[in-house]
Amino acid sequence: MKTVGLRDARDALSEYVDASQRDSVVIMRHGKPAAVIVGVEGEEMEEVLVQFSLAAKRLLEVRRAQPRTSLAEFKRQLLSEKKTSRRRAR
């Protein structure tokens, strides 16, 4: 992991963005970490948003904790609902 001062990063941002494709770059402000540049070239925009969005991560954690339904069970439920709605329509 490379570290660079804020002033240097500002003056040569393109260079550090290129470097971030190989390893993260930590930008320091007054000797303390202020930001991290992480290379994401080649990734899909949706994947990048999910990786770096705390809200998206929380939603995924909640969803993963919920019980799962198999595709076969989902199809059975869907067919059952269609039959029920047809009976009501008559």
Secondary structure, DSSP 8 states (H G I E B T S, - for coil): -EEEEHHHHHHTHHHHHHHHTTS-EEEEETTEEEEEE---TTS-HHHHHHHH-HHHHHHHHHHHHS----HHHHHHHHHHHHHHHHHHH-
